Amino acid sequence: MAQLELKNGGEFNIIQADLILSTGKVVGLTASIMGLSIFEGINQFTITGTITIQDAFNLASFGPIIGQEYLSLKIATPNFKGVGNMIDYSENPLMVTSIDDRVDIGNGVQATTMTFCSREFVIDQRARVRRNLVGSYSSIVETMLETDLDSNKQLNIEPSIDNKKMNATNIKPLEVVTIATKRAISEKYNDATYFFWESTSGFNFRTLGNMYSQEPVMTYEYSVPGKRTKDGARDILAELSAIENYRMNNAHHARSAKNLRNV
């Protein structure tokens, strides 16, 4: 039964977790998951992650596990509403790339850890672009995603200026995207600081100016641990936004902070 109330940071409900084997067999993992991590960042082109399952049912008996399986996944944060509450990879399954570890944990049960990534990353390893590309760099990035990487995920692409002509000579689609991030200039902000990355809501091709202009999703501040709501319950959101510690990395940052105070 799904948990209805958020009690600690990092908690989630597993709505669906299925491993689709190369034979077509579907194995339900919902009750067997011991740990799940999903990684995203503006310096990382696609989603990656790891999943650890308690293999009490001898997963290998359903078919060979060779690190080329699909992972259909849908998870949600307890007690949170709206589209942002759900991470849904049921329509666009992730791809298992390797079996990292198998450890006996007793009573004939193994803990198996698998690494996964977005399907588009695996396609990129095989695909090659061998043609002239014409248009703005933002439209070229959109073409790489929708045509060459066969992606139907949501796209958040900031328009760039000018039409360009690029001669792609047997390079990967994401190598074309890398070239675009280095050369594109924003139509709105006249900014040449494009980043390309995948978040759990889709692919992004945006400049720093575009990112800075959006409303903040959370404000962090120092607070006293153990805050309570008016009805006496733990204030989970306050705990999630609390700053535990910080440090300046070098003297340059310290001087910059001092200069800001003197303005």
C-alpha positions as CSV (number, residue, x, y, z in Angstrom):
1,M,0.0,0.0,0.0
2,A,1.4,3.4,-0.9
3,Q,2.4,5.7,1.9
4,L,0.1,8.8,2.1
5,E,2.2,11.1,4.3
6,L,5.8,12.4,3.8
7,K,7.7,11.6,6.9
8,N,11.3,12.1,5.9
9,G,13.2,13.7,3.0
10,G,14.0,11.4,0.1
11,E,10.9,9.2,0.6
12,F,8.9,8.0,-2.4
13,N,6.1,5.7,-3.3
14,I,6.7,3.1,-6.0
15,I,3.7,3.1,-8.3
16,Q,5.3,0.8,-10.9
17,A,8.6,-0.9,-11.3
18,D,8.9,-3.6,-14.0
19,L,11.9,-5.2,-15.6
20,I,11.4,-6.1,-19.2
21,L,13.7,-8.8,-20.3
22,S,15.3,-9.3,-23.7
23,T,12.9,-12.2,-24.2
24,G,9.9,-9.9,-23.7
25,K,9.1,-11.3,-20.2
26,V,8.0,-8.7,-17.7
27,V,9.1,-9.1,-14.1
28,G,7.5,-7.0,-11.4
29,L,10.0,-5.5,-9.0
30,T,7.8,-3.2,-6.9
31,A,8.0,-5.4,-3.7
32,S,11.7,-6.2,-4.1
33,I,13.3,-2.8,-4.3
34,M,15.8,-2.1,-1.6
35,G,17.3,1.1,-3.0
36,L,16.8,3.5,-5.9
37,S,18.9,6.5,-7.0
38,I,18.3,8.7,-10.0
39,F,21.0,11.2,-11.0
40,E,20.5,14.4,-13.1
41,G,22.5,17.6,-13.6
42,I,23.1,20.4,-16.1
43,N,26.5,18.8,-16.9
44,Q,25.1,15.4,-17.6
45,F,23.3,14.8,-21.0
46,T,21.0,12.1,-19.8
47,I,19.4,10.5,-16.7
48,T,21.4,7.8,-15.0
49,G,20.8,5.8,-11.9
50,T,21.1,2.6,-9.9
51,I,18.5,0.2,-8.5
52,T,19.1,-2.5,-5.9
53,I,16.6,-5.4,-5.5
54,Q,16.2,-8.2,-3.1
55,D,16.3,-11.2,-5.4
56,A,14.4,-13.7,-3.4
57,F,12.6,-15.1,-6.5
58,N,15.7,-15.9,-8.5
59,L,15.5,-13.3,-11.2
60,A,17.7,-15.3,-13.6
61,S,15.1,-18.0,-13.7
62,F,12.8,-15.7,-15.7
63,G,15.5,-15.3,-18.4
64,P,19.1,-14.2,-18.9
65,I,20.0,-10.9,-17.2
66,I,22.7,-9.4,-19.4
67,G,22.5,-5.7,-18.8
68,Q,20.3,-4.9,-21.8
69,E,16.9,-4.9,-20.2
70,Y,14.3,-2.1,-20.0
71,L,13.2,-0.7,-16.6
72,S,9.6,0.7,-16.6
73,L,9.4,3.0,-13.6
74,K,6.8,5.3,-12.0
75,I,7.4,6.9,-8.5
76,A,5.8,9.7,-6.6
77,T,6.4,11.8,-3.5
78,P,3.9,11.0,-0.7
79,N,1.3,13.7,0.1
80,F,2.4,16.0,-2.8
81,K,0.1,17.0,-5.6
82,G,0.5,18.1,-9.2
83,V,2.5,17.0,-12.2
84,G,5.9,17.7,-10.5
85,N,5.0,15.0,-7.9
86,M,5.4,12.1,-10.4
87,I,8.5,10.7,-12.0
88,D,7.2,8.6,-14.9
89,Y,9.2,6.4,-17.1
90,S,6.4,3.9,-17.8
91,E,5.9,5.2,-21.4
92,N,9.6,5.8,-22.0
93,P,11.4,3.0,-20.1
94,L,14.9,3.4,-18.9
95,M,17.6,0.9,-20.1
96,V,19.7,-1.3,-17.8
97,T,23.3,-1.0,-18.9
98,S,25.1,-3.3,-16.4
99,I,24.7,-5.7,-13.5
100,D,27.1,-4.1,-11.0
101,D,26.9,-6.4,-8.0
102,R,25.4,-9.5,-6.6
103,V,25.7,-10.1,-2.9
104,D,24.4,-12.9,-0.7
105,I,22.4,-11.4,2.2
106,G,21.3,-14.7,3.8
107,N,18.6,-17.4,3.5
108,G,19.4,-17.9,-0.2
109,V,18.6,-14.3,-1.1
110,Q,20.8,-12.1,-3.2
111,A,20.9,-8.3,-3.4
112,T,21.4,-7.3,-7.0
113,T,22.4,-3.8,-8.1
114,M,21.8,-2.7,-11.7
115,T,22.8,0.6,-13.4
116,F,20.4,2.2,-15.8
117,C,20.3,5.2,-18.1
118,S,18.0,6.9,-20.6
119,R,17.2,5.0,-23.8
120,E,18.5,8.0,-25.8
121,F,22.0,7.6,-24.4
122,V,22.2,4.0,-25.6
123,I,20.8,4.9,-29.1
124,D,23.5,7.7,-29.3
125,Q,26.3,5.1,-28.9
126,R,25.1,3.4,-32.2
127,A,23.7,6.3,-34.2
128,R,25.8,8.5,-36.6
129,V,24.9,11.7,-38.3
130,R,26.2,12.0,-41.9
131,R,24.5,15.0,-43.5
132,N,24.3,18.8,-43.7
133,L,22.3,20.4,-41.0
134,V,20.7,23.7,-41.6
135,G,18.8,26.0,-39.2
136,S,19.3,27.6,-35.9
137,Y,21.3,25.6,-33.3
138,S,18.2,25.3,-31.2
139,S,16.3,23.7,-34.1
140,I,19.3,21.4,-34.9
141,V,19.2,20.2,-31.3
142,E,15.5,19.5,-31.6
143,T,16.1,17.5,-34.8
144,M,18.8,15.4,-33.0
145,L,16.4,14.5,-30.3
146,E,13.2,13.9,-32.2
147,T,14.7,12.3,-35.4
148,D,18.2,10.9,-34.7
149,L,17.6,9.8,-31.1
150,D,13.9,9.0,-31.7
151,S,12.8,10.7,-28.5
152,N,9.3,11.7,-27.7
153,K,10.0,13.2,-24.3
154,Q,9.1,16.8,-23.4
155,L,11.5,19.4,-24.8
156,N,12.4,22.7,-23.1
157,I,14.4,24.4,-25.8
158,E,15.4,28.1,-25.7
159,P,15.4,29.6,-29.2
160,S,18.8,30.7,-30.6
161,I,19.5,33.3,-33.2
162,D,20.5,33.0,-36.9
163,N,20.4,30.1,-39.3
164,K,23.5,28.0,-39.4
165,K,24.9,25.3,-41.7
166,M,26.7,22.4,-40.1
167,N,28.4,19.5,-42.0
168,A,28.1,16.5,-39.7
169,T,30.6,13.9,-40.8
170,N,29.9,10.6,-39.1
171,I,29.5,11.9,-35.6
172,K,27.1,11.0,-32.8
173,P,23.9,13.0,-32.3
174,L,25.0,14.1,-28.9
175,E,28.3,15.3,-30.3
176,V,26.2,17.6,-32.6
177,V,24.4,18.8,-29.5
178,T,27.8,19.5,-27.8
179,I,28.9,21.7,-30.8
180,A,25.5,23.5,-30.6
181,T,26.0,24.3,-26.9
182,K,29.3,25.9,-27.6
183,R,28.2,28.0,-30.5
184,A,24.6,28.9,-30.0
185,I,23.6,32.4,-28.9
186,S,20.2,33.1,-27.2
187,E,17.6,35.0,-29.2
188,K,16.2,36.6,-26.1
189,Y,19.2,37.1,-23.8
190,N,22.0,37.4,-26.3
191,D,23.7,34.9,-24.1
192,A,26.2,32.2,-25.2
193,T,26.0,30.0,-22.1
194,Y,23.9,27.2,-23.3
195,F,23.6,23.9,-21.4
196,F,22.0,20.7,-22.5
197,W,20.7,18.1,-20.0
198,E,17.9,15.8,-19.2
199,S,15.8,16.2,-16.1
200,T,13.1,13.8,-14.9
201,S,10.6,16.1,-16.8
202,G,12.4,16.0,-20.2
203,F,15.3,17.4,-22.2
204,N,16.5,21.0,-21.7
205,F,18.6,23.3,-24.0
206,R,18.8,26.6,-22.1
207,T,21.2,29.4,-21.2
208,L,22.2,30.5,-17.7
209,G,20.2,33.7,-18.3
210,N,17.1,31.7,-19.0
211,M,17.6,29.6,-15.9
212,Y,18.3,32.6,-13.7
213,S,15.0,34.3,-14.9
214,Q,12.8,31.5,-13.6
215,E,11.1,31.6,-10.2
216,P,13.0,29.7,-7.5
217,V,11.6,26.3,-6.6
218,M,12.9,26.4,-3.0
219,T,14.5,28.9,-0.6
220,Y,17.2,27.6,1.8
221,E,17.9,29.2,5.2
222,Y,19.3,28.5,8.6
223,S,16.7,27.2,11.0
224,V,16.4,25.4,14.3
225,P,16.2,21.6,13.9
226,G,13.0,19.9,14.8
227,K,10.5,22.6,13.7
228,R,6.8,21.7,14.1
229,T,3.7,22.8,12.3
230,K,0.8,24.5,14.1
231,D,-0.8,21.1,14.8
232,G,2.4,19.7,16.3
233,A,3.5,17.5,13.4
234,R,7.1,17.6,12.1
235,D,7.5,20.3,9.5
236,I,9.1,18.3,6.7
237,L,9.3,21.1,4.2
238,A,11.2,23.3,6.8
239,E,13.6,20.4,7.3
240,L,14.2,20.0,3.6
241,S,14.9,23.7,3.2
242,A,17.2,24.0,6.2
243,I,20.9,24.8,5.6
244,E,23.0,22.5,7.8
245,N,26.5,23.9,6.9
246,Y,28.4,25.8,4.2
247,R,32.0,26.8,3.5
248,M,33.9,29.1,1.1
249,N,36.0,27.0,-1.3
250,N,38.9,29.4,-1.6
251,A,40.2,32.9,-0.8
252,H,38.8,34.4,-4.1
253,H,35.2,33.6,-2.9
254,A,35.9,35.1,0.5
255,R,37.2,38.3,-1.1
256,S,34.1,38.4,-3.4
257,A,31.8,38.1,-0.4
258,K,33.7,40.9,1.4
259,N,33.4,43.1,-1.6
260,L,29.7,42.5,-1.7
261,R,29.4,43.5,1.9
262,N,31.2,46.8,1.2
263,V,29.0,47.8,-1.7
